[in-house]
């Protein structure tokens, strides 16, 4: 069975080597000691969210912390190509569901997009609160799926800014129900960014599609059925991962 993974600040693992003594405290320590009831003699993983992972042995347990000894340290390189999901803001927390599952399926960055037809609006403090929720969501999903790297949550983009991002990508795909090309047949670059754009419930406007295609993106479909905004992104990530990583 895979060892449980807990996320810590990068400073905790900085310079860690076999034999080093560490303390897992705070929220993660409480979760490990109280909720998971991990005890003396058991092993767990600590990750900094940037690829560094330490396998640790529990030497002492308290209600809110664990005293650990490092057994092994490894560094996972950033995957190539890098997968980026641009998720249009959606109502009913469907965008939250999308980025959670996309994290489990290997996304490296999620970009919130204020599309022309997005009903939800991120403005002011509400927008900052929503973005923090996205960060919390991908962090929890990364931990659950035992990922050593936590996806980046980018700043909110407009359609104009998104077109600029797509122009700089190694490959860019816009999911669209009227597309004739299938994402599953698309050739992927060996490195760089592969960006997938998912629109809101009302769809991507013709003007947005034109701008994205002018920037070099391709419109593609996943299959014959039309998926919700909460499931289209994860489905696309599964297709990309099968082509480039799940081998």
C-alpha positions in Angstrom: 0.0 0.0 0.0 1.3 3.5 -0.8 2.6 5.4 2.2 0.5 8.4 3.3 1.8 11.7 2.1 1.9 15.0 4.0 2.7 18.4 2.5 5.2 20.7 4.3 6.9 24.0 3.7 10.0 23.7 1.5 12.2 24.9 4.4 11.3 21.8 6.4 13.0 19.5 3.8 15.7 21.9 2.8 19.0 20.0 3.2 17.3 16.9 4.6 19.3 13.7 4.3 19.0 10.1 5.6 19.3 10.1 9.4 18.1 13.7 9.9 15.5 14.4 12.5 12.3 16.2 11.6 9.1 17.2 13.3 5.7 17.1 11.6 3.5 19.6 13.5 0.7 22.0 12.7 -2.4 21.0 10.7 -0.5 18.2 8.9 0.9 16.9 12.2 -2.6 16.8 13.8 -4.0 15.0 10.8 -1.2 12.4 10.8 -1.2 11.8 14.5 -4.9 12.3 15.5 -6.9 11.6 12.3 -4.8 9.0 10.6 -3.4 7.6 13.9 0.0 7.0 12.5 2.2 5.6 15.3 5.7 4.7 16.2 7.5 2.4 13.8 5.3 3.4 10.8 6.5 5.2 7.7 5.1 8.2 5.9 6.1 10.6 3.1 6.8 14.3 3.4 6.7 16.4 0.2 7.4 20.1 -0.3 5.0 20.4 -3.3 7.9 21.1 -5.6 9.2 17.5 -6.2 11.2 16.8 -3.1 10.0 13.8 -1.1 11.4 12.3 2.1 10.5 8.9 3.4 10.4 9.1 7.2 10.1 6.7 10.1 8.0 7.7 13.1 10.0 7.7 16.3 7.6 9.4 18.7 3.9 10.4 18.5 2.0 13.1 20.4 -1.6 14.2 19.9 -0.6 17.0 17.5 2.8 16.1 16.1 5.1 13.3 15.1 8.9 13.1 15.6 10.5 11.6 12.5 13.8 10.2 11.2 14.5 10.6 7.5 15.1 7.2 5.8 15.4 8.4 2.2 15.2 11.6 0.1 14.4 11.8 -3.6 13.7 14.6 -6.0 11.1 14.1 -8.8 11.8 16.2 -11.9 9.1 18.3 -13.4 7.2 16.3 -15.9 7.6 17.1 -19.6 5.6 18.2 -21.4 3.9 20.4 -18.8 0.1 20.2 -18.7 -1.9 23.4 -18.2 -5.7 23.5 -17.7 -7.4 26.7 -18.4 -10.8 26.4 -16.7 -13.5 28.9 -17.3 -15.3 30.1 -14.1 -18.5 28.1 -13.6 -21.4 28.1 -11.2 -22.3 25.5 -8.7 -18.6 24.8 -7.8 -18.2 22.9 -11.1 -14.9 24.6 -11.7 -13.7 23.4 -8.2 -14.7 19.9 -9.1 -12.8 20.2 -12.4 -9.5 21.3 -10.9 -9.7 18.7 -8.1 -10.0 15.8 -10.5 -7.5 17.3 -12.9 -5.0 17.4 -10.1 -5.5 13.7 -9.5 -5.0 13.1 -13.2 -1.7 15.0 -13.4 -2.3 18.7 -14.3 0.7 20.9 -13.5 -1.0 24.3 -13.6 -4.6 25.5 -13.5 -5.6 28.9 -14.9 -8.9 30.5 -13.9 -10.5 32.2 -16.9 -13.1 34.9 -16.9 -14.8 33.9 -20.1 -17.3 36.1 -21.8 -20.1 33.8 -20.9 -19.0 33.0 -17.4 -21.8 33.6 -15.0 -19.5 33.6 -12.0 -17.4 36.8 -11.6 -14.2 37.0 -9.6 -13.9 40.6 -8.3 -12.1 42.1 -5.4 -12.0 40.2 -2.1 -14.5 37.7 -3.4 -12.1 36.9 -6.3 -9.2 36.5 -3.9 -11.2 34.2 -1.7 -12.2 32.1 -4.6 -8.6 31.8 -5.8 -7.4 30.7 -2.3 -10.1 28.1 -2.4 -8.7 26.8 -5.7 -5.3 26.6 -4.0 -6.7 24.7 -1.1 -8.5 22.3 -3.5 -5.5 21.4 -5.6 -3.3 21.0 -2.5 -5.8 18.6 -0.9 -6.1 16.7 -4.2 -2.3 16.5 -4.6 -2.0 15.1 -1.1 -4.8 12.6 -1.6 -3.3 11.3 -4.9 0.3 11.1 -3.4 1.7 13.8 -5.7 5.0 15.3 -4.8 4.2 18.4 -6.9 1.3 20.6 -6.1 -0.2 22.3 -9.2 0.3 26.0 -9.6 -2.9 28.1 -9.4 -2.3 31.0 -11.8 -3.9 34.5 -11.6 -7.3 35.0 -13.2 -7.0 35.8 -16.9 -9.2 37.6 -19.4 -9.8 36.2 -22.9 -7.3 38.7 -24.3 -4.6 37.6 -21.8 -5.4 34.0 -22.5 -4.8 34.4 -26.2 -1.3 35.7 -25.4 -0.7 32.6 -23.2 -1.8 30.3 -25.9 0.5 31.9 -28.5 3.5 31.1 -26.2 2.5 27.4 -25.6 4.2 24.5 -27.4 0.7 23.2 -28.1 -2.7 24.6 -27.3 -6.1 22.9 -27.6 -9.6 24.4 -27.2 -12.3 21.9 -26.4 -15.3 22.7 -28.7 -18.3 20.6 -29.5 -18.2 21.6 -33.2 -14.6 20.6 -33.7 -13.8 17.8 -36.1 -10.4 16.8 -34.9 -10.1 14.6 -31.8 -7.7 15.4 -29.0 -6.8 11.7 -28.8 -5.2 11.9 -32.3 -3.2 15.1 -31.7 0.6 15.0 -31.6 2.1 16.2 -28.4 5.5 18.0 -28.1 8.2 16.3 -26.0 8.6 19.4 -23.9 7.2 22.8 -23.1 3.6 23.6 -22.2 0.5 21.8 -23.5 -2.5 24.0 -22.7 -6.1 22.8 -22.8 -9.0 25.4 -22.6 -12.4 24.5 -21.2 -15.2 27.0 -21.6 -18.1 27.9 -19.3 -21.6 26.3 -19.3 -22.8 28.7 -22.1 -19.9 27.8 -24.3 -17.0 29.8 -25.8 -18.1 32.7 -28.0 -17.2 32.7 -31.7 -15.0 35.7 -31.1 -13.0 33.9 -28.4 -12.6 30.9 -30.6 -11.4 33.0 -33.5 -8.9 34.9 -31.2 -7.5 31.6 -29.8 -7.2 30.1 -33.2 -5.4 33.2 -34.4 -3.0 32.7 -31.5 -2.2 29.2 -32.7 -4.6 27.0 -30.8 -6.5 24.1 -32.3 -10.2 23.4 -31.6 -10.6 19.7 -30.7 -13.3 17.4 -29.4 -13.1 14.6 -26.9 -15.9 12.4 -28.3 -19.4 12.4 -29.6 -21.0 13.4 -26.3 -20.9 16.9 -24.8 -19.4 17.0 -21.3 -20.0 19.4 -18.5 -17.5 22.0 -17.6 -16.7 20.0 -14.5 -15.7 16.8 -16.4 -14.4 18.1 -19.8 -11.0 19.2 -18.3 -10.3 16.0 -16.4 -11.3 13.9 -19.4 -8.8 15.9 -21.5 -6.1 15.4 -18.9 -6.7 11.7 -19.0 -6.3 11.6 -22.7 -3.0 13.7 -22.5 -1.6 11.6 -19.7 -2.4 8.3 -21.5 -0.5 9.7 -24.5 2.5 11.1 -22.7 2.8 9.7 -19.1 0.9 6.6 -18.4 3.3 4.2 -20.1 
